[in-house]
């Protein structure tokens, strides 16, 4: 259902989960702010590729993180080109591509249990205002993991339409992807409720 954790002993694997979560948020924000021109996307992609190399992630696994979202990113690029200009279209779609890649890298190099523990510890002070640290941790981890989930859902829709020889359109991609994601979310909610998470 999600990007699969890839065991390893790289620097990224050894970094504490909490630090990785902070870094990924900072990196995505930095990319969004620093991509001021279309050509800035290239060094941003190069930086993301370097991170995958540091994490010793196989090229195939890295490609699997971004390939499923390419049709949607192309649709966003075309739409932005129509309503704005080509420079804006490349900047927006490129920044999204880098964000997907970085989020996927965190999922590949960090165990979910480690993410939950790190966020739970960081959110403990929120207990004083009536907020459950466990719920905060769960929401944040599920948010980070949702990007690979949507990517895989989009890939399945694309492959299914190709197998049936059907054409591609934004509506044909988005509607089944959203419906599939909602179905998966319902199943996940039921599973969490069965474990008493909603108590």
C-alpha positions in Angstrom: 0.0 0.0 0.0 2.9 2.4 0.8 6.5 2.8 -0.3 8.3 -0.1 1.2 11.0 0.5 3.8 14.4 -0.6 2.4 16.7 -1.9 5.1 20.2 -0.5 4.9 23.2 1.0 6.8 23.6 4.3 4.9 23.9 7.7 6.6 20.3 8.4 5.9 19.2 5.1 7.4 21.2 5.9 10.5 19.9 9.4 11.0 17.3 9.6 13.8 13.7 9.5 12.5 12.8 12.9 14.1 15.7 14.6 12.5 14.8 13.1 9.1 11.2 14.4 9.4 12.5 17.9 10.2 14.9 17.8 7.4 12.4 16.6 4.8 10.0 19.4 5.8 12.8 21.9 5.6 14.0 20.6 2.3 10.6 20.7 0.7 10.0 24.2 2.0 13.5 25.3 0.7 12.8 23.8 -2.7 9.5 25.5 -3.0 11.1 28.9 -2.1 14.3 28.5 -4.1 12.9 27.4 -7.4 12.4 30.9 -8.7 13.1 30.2 -12.4 12.5 27.1 -14.5 16.2 26.1 -14.7 16.4 26.0 -10.9 14.4 22.7 -11.1 17.6 21.0 -12.5 19.8 21.5 -9.5 16.9 20.7 -7.2 16.5 17.3 -9.0 20.2 16.8 -8.9 20.2 17.4 -5.1 17.3 14.9 -4.7 19.3 12.4 -6.8 22.3 12.9 -4.6 20.3 12.2 -1.5 19.1 8.9 -3.1 22.8 8.0 -3.8 23.7 8.8 -0.2 20.9 6.6 1.0 22.1 3.8 -1.3 18.7 3.4 -2.8 18.6 1.4 -6.1 17.8 3.4 -9.2 14.7 1.2 -9.8 13.4 1.9 -6.3 14.0 5.6 -6.8 12.3 5.6 -10.2 9.3 3.8 -8.6 8.8 6.8 -6.3 8.3 9.3 -9.0 7.1 7.4 -12.1 3.5 6.9 -11.0 2.9 10.7 -10.5 4.5 11.8 -13.8 1.1 11.8 -15.7 -0.5 14.0 -13.1 2.6 16.3 -13.0 2.4 16.6 -16.8 -1.3 17.5 -16.5 -0.4 20.1 -13.9 2.4 21.4 -16.2 0.0 21.8 -19.1 -2.7 23.4 -17.0 -0.2 25.9 -15.5 1.2 26.7 -19.0 -2.4 27.5 -20.1 -3.4 29.7 -17.2 0.0 31.2 -16.5 3.2 30.7 -18.6 5.8 28.0 -19.3 8.2 29.2 -16.6 5.6 28.9 -13.9 4.5 25.6 -15.2 8.0 24.1 -15.0 8.6 25.6 -11.6 5.4 24.3 -10.1 5.5 20.8 -11.6 9.3 20.5 -10.9 9.0 21.5 -7.3 6.2 18.9 -6.8 8.3 16.3 -8.4 11.2 17.0 -6.0 8.8 17.0 -3.1 7.5 13.6 -4.1 11.0 12.2 -4.5 12.2 13.5 -1.1 9.1 12.2 0.7 9.6 8.8 -1.0 13.2 8.8 0.2 12.1 9.2 3.8 9.6 6.4 3.5 12.3 4.2 2.0 14.9 4.8 4.7 12.7 5.1 7.9 10.6 2.5 9.7 7.0 3.6 10.4 7.5 2.7 14.0 10.5 5.0 14.3 8.5 7.8 12.8 5.7 7.3 15.2 8.0 7.2 18.2 9.9 10.3 17.2 6.8 12.4 16.6 5.1 11.2 19.7 8.1 12.3 21.8 8.2 15.7 20.1 4.5 16.2 20.7 4.4 15.3 24.4 4.2 19.0 25.5 0.9 19.2 23.7 -0.7 17.1 26.4 -0.9 20.2 28.6 -3.4 21.7 26.2 -5.4 18.5 25.7 -3.9 17.2 22.5 -2.9 13.6 22.2 0.7 13.1 21.1 -0.2 9.7 19.6 -2.8 11.3 17.4 -0.4 14.0 16.3 2.2 11.4 15.4 -0.3 9.3 13.5 -1.6 12.2 11.4 1.9 13.4 10.5 3.2 9.9 9.6 0.1 9.2 7.5 0.5 12.5 5.7 4.1 11.7 4.8 3.2 8.2 3.7 0.2 9.4 1.7 2.3 10.7 -1.2 3.7 7.2 -2.1 0.1 5.9 -1.6 -1.3 8.3 -4.1 1.6 7.7 -6.5 0.9 3.9 -6.4 -2.8 4.5 -6.9 -2.2 6.7 -9.9 0.2 4.1 -11.4 -2.4 1.3 -11.0 -5.0 3.5 -12.8 -2.6 4.3 -15.6 -1.6 0.7 -16.1 -5.2 -0.5 -16.0 -6.3 1.9 -18.7 -3.3 1.0 -20.9 -4.1 -2.7 -20.5 -7.6 -2.0 -21.7 -6.4 0.1 -24.6 -8.3 3.2 -23.3 -7.2 6.7 -23.8 -5.8 9.1 -21.2 -7.3 12.4 -20.0 -7.1 14.3 -16.7 -10.6 13.2 -15.7 -9.9 9.6 -16.5 -6.8 9.7 -14.3 -8.0 11.8 -11.4 -11.4 10.4 -10.7 -10.4 6.7 -10.3 -7.3 7.8 -8.4 -9.3 9.8 -5.9 -12.0 7.1 -5.5 -9.3 4.5 -5.0 -7.5 6.7 -2.4 -10.8 7.3 -0.5 -11.5 3.5 -0.5 -8.0 2.9 0.9 -8.5 5.6 3.5 -11.8 4.0 4.6 -10.1 0.6 4.9 -7.2 2.2 6.9 -9.7 4.0 9.2 -11.5 0.7 9.9 -8.2 -1.0 10.7 -7.2 1.8 13.0 -10.6 1.8 14.7 -10.4 -2.0 15.2 -7.2 -1.4 17.1 -8.8 1.2 19.3 -7.0 4.2 17.8 -10.2 6.2 17.8 -10.9 5.6 21.4 
